[in-house]
């Protein structure tokens, strides 16, 4: 019987492939839970009086780390089940604020895809992941390099 919901394999991810996630609305509860569990107890995230009287940021802002992890969650659920084996490297840029009430999604483009030299049943895939709010404003960008399961040891992505 076929198992549904499995992630992409190396052969599914040639350079240039693009896709996007579904959206996810960030709530005040999400922000409160995230800063509590991670220990990011900065006054900007835990003190409404400070936010209203002393901060330049209008609204209840989410940490950039929350935005990044929410996108990783959406991508894990939809593209990496049983196939994503290692997160190896990343650069990350926060480009604008995300607030409680914003709905965010990730647009992904494969920028590097090569077979592992030491493990031919694995591929190394780097993507450029751009996170956007419902307004179209880009708020975050990151470039993870992942080790991904390969179906076979000789076929390259995008080749018949």
N, C-alpha and C positions, 0 to 999 in steps of 0.2 A: 504494500500500500504506500502511496506517495505521502511524504511528510510535507505539509505546507508551512510557509513562514521561515524557510531557511534563507540564509544570507547569500550575498554574492560571492562567487569564487573568483580567483585571480583572472581566469579567462574571460570573465564578464566585465572586466574593468580596464579596457584599453585607454590609452591617453586620449583625452578629448571627450570621453563620455561624461554626460551631465545629467543630473537629476535633482529633485528637491524633496524635502520632507513635508509632512503635514504640519499644520500650525499647532502651537501650544501657547495658551494664555498663562501669563505669569500672575500669580495672585499674592496678596499680602501674606497669606498663610504660607505660601511657598517660600517667600523671602524670610519670614520669621523662622520657619523650620530650618532652612538652609543655614542661616547665620548661627542658629543655636547649635546645630549638630556639628558644624565645622569650627566653632569657636571664633568666628569672625564678628565678634561683639563690638564693632566700631559704632560710635554714637550715631553716625549717619543711618545705620540700619536698625538701631534699637531705641532711639530717643526721638519721639515725635516733636517734642518741644524744641530740641536742637534743630531738627530739620526745618521747622516752621520759622524759627527766629534767627538762626545763624548760618544756615546752609544756603549756597547759591543754587542748589538743585531743587527745582519745583516738583515735589512729589515724592513718592516712596520708591526710591531707586533700588534696583536689584544689583548685587555684586556681579562683576563680569564673570567670575568663576561660576556663578549659578547659571548664567546664560550659556556658557560653554558646556556645562554638564547637562543641561536640559537638551541641548542639541546632540550631545553624545548619546543620551538616552534614546532620543528619537531615531538616531542612526543605528544604534545597536539593535533596537527592536525590529527595524525594517531592512537592514542590510548586512548584519554580521552574525546572526544566530548560527551557531555551529561552524562558522567559517573564519571569524576574526580571532587570530591567535595571539597577537602581541601588538601593543601600542609602543612604538619605538622612539618617536621624536616628534617635536612640534614647535612651531613659532605661533604666537598669539598676539593679536592687536585688538584692544578695545577702542572702538571708533566713536561711540556715542552711548548715552544712557538708555537703559531699559527700565521701565517703571511697572509697578503693579498695575494690571489692566492691559498691558501691551500683549499682543499675540505675535510670537516670533516663529520663524521657520528658517531652514538652512538650505542654501543652494550649493551644490557640490559639483566640482569638476575634477576629473582625474588628470593630474599633471605629470605623474611619473608612474611607470608600471614596468617592473622587471622581475624575472625569475630569480629566486634566491640561489646563489652559487653553492652554498653549503647544504641547502635543503631543497632539492628540485621539486618536491611536492608542495612548495610554498612560493608565494610571490610577495614582492615588496611593492606596496601601492601607496603613493602620496596623493592627497587631494587638497584642493583649495576650498575651504568651507566658509561661505559668506552667510552671515546671519542678518536677517532683515526683520524689521517691525512691520506691522500692518500698514503703516504709512508709506512703506517703500524705503525708509531710511535704513542704511546699513549700520549696524551697531557693533559688529564683531567679525573678525576674520582669523582663521587659524588653518595651519597646514600640517595635519597629522601624517606620519609615515607609519603604516601598519603592515604586519605580516599576515597574509591571507592564505587560506587553504587553496590549493590548486587541484583541479579534477584529475589532471594527468601531468606527466613530467616532460612532455614535448610540445604541446600546443601553446602558442602565444596569444595574448588577448587580441581580439579583432581579426584573427586569421582563421580561415576555414580549415 
